[in-house]
Amino acid sequence: MQNTQDFVQKLEIILQYFNLSASAFADKIGVQRSSLSHLLSGRNKPSLEFVIKITAAFPEVDLYWFLFNKGSFPKSNSTETTAESEEIQLKNKETTKAEVNKPEKNLSQNQEDVEKIVVFYKNGSFKTYLPK
């Protein structure tokens, strides 16, 4: 992930591209104007929910460009981008399979150390599980 200053620069690029004021942008993605102001000033750091709202409202914003500086803005439909996306998905599947096949550790000893578990879905939604 990038630092806060890089994130602010990306937000400013998006605002200029869509010719939106900060207020109009906040309204469009469904966040409070003050929240966006705090992010743009560098006072606060963005949440994952904030990033998801941006990519949902503006499909031209490539998530990998926005978070990791990979890809392009506006989103390109080129073969190269599709190939990169497929490669990332393949790596994620391999990692997931490897993790599933690892022997299970005794998790009951550290159960009180777990704060929460968050599952992210491909449609951008997520579910949070809290330990009992």
Order of alpha helices (4+ residues) and beta strands (2+ residues): alpha-alpha-alpha-alpha-alpha-alpha-beta-beta
